[in-house]
């Protein structure tokens, strides 16, 4: 079992930065791939970024590439998402998720076993 709690959301102006954290509890965090997803009102949940268990490999959605950085600290059981150059279209609820089974599909939400409750990011223009 992995329990996930996101923090760091809020309101920011376009062009600003925020860092999200996702604190994990449970004994298997460092064996799980981790991901960030987001869901805007009236839209489906979409992939943002993912990182493998060791932090040696990352994947990003084209819409956030070169602006967002995913990282993890396995010693602290924490996942991060550094978001720079934020745009109004980044406004959404952001969720962290853990994938604790084998596989290479980091992009599909239903491949992840555990989810946090989400944190709201609002980017004003």
N, C-alpha and C positions, 0 to 999 in steps of 0.2 A: 504493500500500500504506500502511496505517496500523496501527501496533502500539500496543496499549493496555495500560496497567498501572495497576490500582487500588491504592489504599492508604488507610489511615485506619480500617479496620474494627476491631472489638473488642467487649468486653463493657461494657455500660452499664446503669444502673438505669432503670426506668421514670420518665419525666419528664425524663430527661437529654438531652444533645445530643452529636452527633458530626458531623464533617465528612469526607466522602469526597473523595478526589482521584483523578483519572484522567489520567495522563501519556501523551500521545500522541507518537509519533515518525512521521516521514514528512512529505512535503511538502504533503499535501492537507488537513491538519486543518482549516484555516480555511475550507475550502469544503464541509465536511461538517456536516450536522445531527448532533446527539449526543443520546444518551438514556441513562437509567438504568433497568434492569430488576432484578427480584429473584425469587428462587425459594426457597420454603420447603420443608422436607422433605415429600415426598409430594404436592406441588402443582406445577402448571405455572408456567413462568416468566411473570411479569406485568409490565406496564408500570408505571413509577413516575413518570418525568418526562422531558421532552424540551426541547431548545432548538435554535433554528435557527442557521445558520452564523454570523450576526453577533451573536447574543445578544439580538436585539430582540423575539423572540417565544418564549414558553414554554408548555408544556402539562403538566398534572399529573393523576394519577389522583385520583379523589375521596377515596380513603382517606388521601392524604397532603397534600391541598390545605390551605394555611394553616399547615402544620407544616414542610414541606420546601421548600427553595429550590434550584433548579438555576441554575448560572452557568458562564461560561467566560471564560478569558483567552487569546485567540488569540496574543498576544505570547509567552506562556509555553507554548503548546500544552497547556493543562490545562483539564480539565472538573472542576466541583465539584458536590457535593450537600451542602448544609447541612441537617441533620436535627435538629429541635427537638421537644420534647414527645414523645419516643419512647415507644412502647407495646410490650408483649410481642408483639403480633401483627405488629410490624415485623421480628421476627427472621427472617432469611433470608440467603442469599448474594446480594450485590449486584454487578451487572455493569454496566460501562459499554459502550456500543456506538456505533459510527459508521455513519451512513447517508450514503454519498458518491455517491448517485444522486438524480436529481430525483424529486419527489413530495411529497405532503402527508400521507401516513399515517405519523404518528410513533408510533402506538400498537402496531403489529404487529411482533413480534420478527423475523420472517423478512424484513422490509423493510430490515434493517440488515446491512451488509456485513462489518463487523469487530467483534470482541468481545474484551474483556479476560478474564482468568482468573477473576475474581470475588474478592470479599472478604467474610468472614463478619461479620455484625452480630448480636449476641445481646443482647436486652433482657430483663433480669430483673425480675420483679414484686416 
